[in-house]
């Protein structure tokens, strides 16, 4: 959250008291969940900082969109519209006047699956970065994810296996070269390991 806060205050010049209010609100939301939580956000923030910080316009939009992507979350249904509305409340309260930035973030949050805009491709790849983490961190991720779907273990296992096997059939898990170069190989190893564990 510190990176998020510093971007809002230092780069976007937003009011610190309003930013702090929103950071507290965001932390409370994300602390409620075993996987879609602050640790997941920290992974994404680190990748943005390390690989995309040279472009302020791109990195700022990725950071803010990542924060609001799972602000409201339900394993059973999409919360894209609610998250767009929450982001728009954030824009109003913080007085962000950069319309291009706001439009780009809304486009990301609406999950335009057909879009080939590079920022949206990166945003989608960030959501899959967790697949390419070191094995110990990956195992923590799968444990937390399973807890969020704990109501039906067999349904979770079936759907998870289907998704993992599909990922292995496509040429590249990640569409953007920077993320692919860092995470593709490890992601495929982790996926194969998880498939073996689920089928054991």
C-alpha positions as CSV (number, residue, x, y, z in Angstrom):
1,X,0.0,0.0,0.0
2,X,2.9,2.4,0.6
3,X,3.8,2.4,-3.1
4,X,0.2,3.0,-4.0
5,X,0.0,5.9,-1.5
6,X,3.3,7.4,-2.7
7,X,2.1,7.4,-6.3
8,X,-1.1,9.2,-5.4
9,X,0.5,11.8,-3.2
10,X,3.9,12.4,-5.0
11,X,3.0,11.8,-8.6
12,X,-0.7,12.6,-8.9
13,X,-0.5,15.3,-6.2
14,X,-3.7,14.2,-4.4
15,X,-4.7,15.3,-1.0
16,X,-2.9,13.2,1.6
17,X,-5.7,13.1,4.1
18,X,-8.2,11.8,1.4
19,X,-5.6,9.3,0.2
20,X,-5.1,8.0,3.8
21,X,-8.8,7.6,4.2
22,X,-9.0,5.6,1.0
23,X,-6.0,3.5,1.9
24,X,-7.6,2.5,5.2
25,X,-10.8,1.6,3.4
26,X,-8.9,-0.5,0.9
27,X,-6.8,-2.3,3.5
28,X,-9.9,-3.2,5.5
29,X,-11.5,-4.7,2.4
30,X,-8.5,-6.7,1.3
31,X,-7.7,-8.0,4.8
32,X,-11.0,-9.9,4.8
33,X,-9.9,-12.5,2.3
34,X,-7.5,-15.4,2.3
35,X,-6.2,-14.9,-1.3
36,X,-7.5,-11.7,-2.9
37,X,-5.7,-9.7,-0.2
38,X,-2.9,-7.3,0.5
39,X,-0.2,-9.9,-0.2
40,X,-1.6,-10.5,-3.7
41,X,-1.7,-6.7,-4.3
42,X,2.0,-6.4,-3.1
43,X,3.0,-9.0,-5.7
44,X,1.4,-6.9,-8.5
45,X,2.8,-3.6,-7.2
46,X,6.3,-5.0,-7.2
47,X,6.1,-6.1,-10.8
48,X,4.7,-2.8,-11.9
49,X,7.4,-0.9,-10.0
50,X,10.2,-3.1,-11.3
51,X,9.1,-3.5,-15.0
52,X,6.8,-0.6,-15.9
53,X,7.7,2.4,-13.7
54,X,9.6,4.2,-16.5
55,X,6.2,5.1,-18.0
56,X,4.3,7.1,-15.4
57,X,1.1,7.2,-17.4
58,X,1.1,3.4,-17.8
59,X,2.3,2.5,-14.3
60,X,-0.2,4.9,-12.6
61,X,-3.1,3.4,-14.4
62,X,-1.9,-0.2,-13.7
63,X,-1.4,0.6,-10.0
64,X,-4.8,2.2,-9.4
65,X,-6.7,-0.4,-11.6
66,X,-5.1,-3.3,-9.7
67,X,-6.2,-1.7,-6.4
68,X,-9.8,-1.5,-7.5
69,X,-10.0,-4.7,-9.5
70,X,-11.0,-6.8,-6.5
71,X,-12.2,-4.1,-4.1
72,X,-15.6,-5.8,-4.1
73,X,-15.2,-9.6,-4.7
74,X,-17.4,-12.6,-4.8
75,X,-16.3,-16.0,-6.0
76,X,-19.7,-16.6,-7.5
77,X,-20.2,-13.5,-9.6
78,X,-18.3,-10.7,-11.3
79,X,-18.1,-7.4,-9.4
80,X,-16.7,-5.4,-12.3
81,X,-19.5,-2.8,-12.3
82,X,-19.4,-2.3,-8.5
83,X,-15.6,-1.8,-8.7
84,X,-16.0,0.7,-11.5
85,X,-18.5,2.6,-9.4
86,X,-16.2,2.5,-6.4
87,X,-13.3,3.8,-8.5
88,X,-15.5,6.6,-9.7
89,X,-16.3,7.5,-6.1
90,X,-12.6,7.6,-5.5
91,X,-12.0,9.9,-8.5
92,X,-14.7,12.3,-7.1
93,X,-13.3,12.4,-3.6
94,X,-9.7,12.8,-4.6
95,X,-10.5,15.2,-7.5
96,X,-8.5,13.4,-10.1
97,X,-8.8,15.6,-13.2
98,X,-6.8,13.5,-15.7
99,X,-9.6,12.2,-17.8
100,X,-7.3,10.1,-19.9
101,X,-6.1,8.3,-16.8
102,X,-9.6,7.7,-15.5
103,X,-10.8,6.4,-18.9
104,X,-7.9,4.0,-19.2
105,X,-8.5,2.6,-15.7
106,X,-12.2,2.1,-16.3
107,X,-11.4,0.3,-19.5
108,X,-9.2,-2.1,-17.5
109,X,-11.8,-2.6,-14.8
110,X,-14.6,-3.4,-17.2
111,X,-12.5,-6.4,-18.4
112,X,-12.7,-5.9,-22.1
113,X,-11.6,-9.4,-23.1
114,X,-11.4,-8.5,-26.8
115,X,-9.2,-5.4,-26.4
116,X,-5.7,-5.5,-27.8
117,X,-4.6,-2.3,-26.1
118,X,-1.2,-3.0,-24.5
119,X,-2.1,-1.6,-21.1
120,X,-5.0,-4.0,-20.8
121,X,-2.8,-6.9,-21.9
122,X,-0.4,-6.0,-19.1
123,X,-3.2,-5.6,-16.6
124,X,-4.5,-9.1,-17.5
125,X,-1.0,-10.6,-17.2
126,X,-0.5,-9.0,-13.8
127,X,-3.5,-11.1,-12.6
128,X,-1.6,-14.2,-13.6
129,X,1.8,-13.3,-12.2
130,X,1.1,-15.3,-9.1
131,X,1.3,-18.5,-11.2
132,X,5.0,-17.8,-11.8
133,X,6.0,-17.2,-8.2
134,X,8.6,-19.4,-6.4
135,X,7.1,-22.7,-5.3
136,X,6.7,-21.9,-1.6
137,X,4.8,-18.6,-2.4
138,X,2.8,-20.4,-5.1
139,X,1.7,-23.1,-2.6
140,X,0.5,-20.3,-0.2
141,X,-1.5,-18.8,-3.1
142,X,-3.2,-22.1,-3.9
143,X,-4.0,-22.7,-0.3
144,X,-5.6,-19.2,0.0
145,X,-7.5,-19.6,-3.2
146,X,-8.9,-22.9,-2.2
147,X,-10.1,-21.3,1.1
148,X,-12.1,-18.7,-0.9
149,X,-13.8,-21.6,-2.8
150,X,-14.2,-23.8,0.3
151,X,-18.0,-24.3,0.0
152,X,-17.6,-27.1,-2.6
153,X,-14.3,-28.9,-2.7
154,X,-15.1,-31.2,-5.7
155,X,-16.4,-28.4,-7.8
156,X,-13.3,-26.3,-7.0
157,X,-11.0,-29.2,-8.0
158,X,-12.9,-29.9,-11.2
159,X,-13.0,-26.2,-12.3
160,X,-9.4,-25.6,-11.2
161,X,-8.1,-28.6,-13.2
162,X,-9.9,-27.5,-16.3
163,X,-8.4,-24.0,-16.1
164,X,-4.9,-25.2,-15.4
165,X,-4.9,-27.7,-18.2
166,X,-6.2,-25.1,-20.6
167,X,-3.3,-22.8,-19.7
168,X,-0.8,-25.5,-20.6
169,X,-2.3,-25.9,-24.1
170,X,-1.8,-22.3,-25.1
171,X,1.5,-21.1,-26.6
172,X,2.0,-18.4,-24.0
173,X,0.3,-17.8,-20.6
174,X,1.5,-14.2,-20.7
175,X,1.0,-11.9,-23.7
176,X,3.4,-9.2,-22.7
177,X,7.2,-10.0,-23.3
178,X,8.5,-8.5,-20.0
179,X,6.1,-10.5,-17.8
180,X,6.5,-13.6,-20.0
181,X,10.3,-13.5,-19.8
182,X,10.1,-13.3,-16.0
183,X,7.3,-15.7,-15.2
184,X,6.4,-18.1,-18.0
185,X,8.8,-20.9,-17.3
186,X,8.1,-21.1,-13.6
187,X,4.4,-20.7,-14.1
188,X,4.3,-23.8,-16.3
189,X,6.3,-25.8,-13.7
190,X,4.0,-24.7,-10.9
191,X,0.9,-25.5,-13.0
192,X,2.1,-29.0,-13.8
193,X,2.9,-29.5,-10.1
194,X,-0.6,-28.4,-9.0
195,X,-2.3,-30.6,-11.6
196,X,-0.3,-33.6,-10.2
197,X,-1.4,-32.7,-6.7
198,X,-5.0,-32.3,-7.6
199,X,-5.1,-35.6,-9.5
200,X,-3.2,-37.5,-6.9
